Amino acid sequence: MKSVFINLFFSWFSQTLVKSAKVKSLVLFLKVLSGTRKGLITLLIAIFSMQLLVVLFVGLIGIGVYFIPEDTDTKLIILAAVLGVLFVTIMGFLIWLLSEKTWIEKSGAQKLINDLNH
């Protein structure tokens, strides 16, 4: 009878240790994933800032060219619309790329979280 209780205790203890190890490794994985994401955010912000400066410079040149008197209002509206669409498209992509939800889903962390909860 005593050996049955000892076996049950060690079985419970080993399951607890395994679950604890899974939780700790998942927490570490999520911290590394978050750090990687934040590093990428910083890098992309720097790259995006440089690209934005280039696009704004090209836009200013384009606006300067379109100031030639030939129905400039229409040409400037079109140029402003194109630059606005470009800006919104880039921002939308960056918001999607840098969201934590996207990173957790694409890295497989969501599966680990679901496995841990069951």
Secondary structure as GFF3:
##gff-version 3
##sequence-region A 1 118
A	DSSP	alpha_helix	2	66	.	.	.	ID=ss1
A	DSSP	alpha_helix	72	98	.	.	.	ID=ss2
A	DSSP	alpha_helix	100	107	.	.	.	ID=ss3
A	DSSP	alpha_helix	109	117	.	.	.	ID=ss4
###
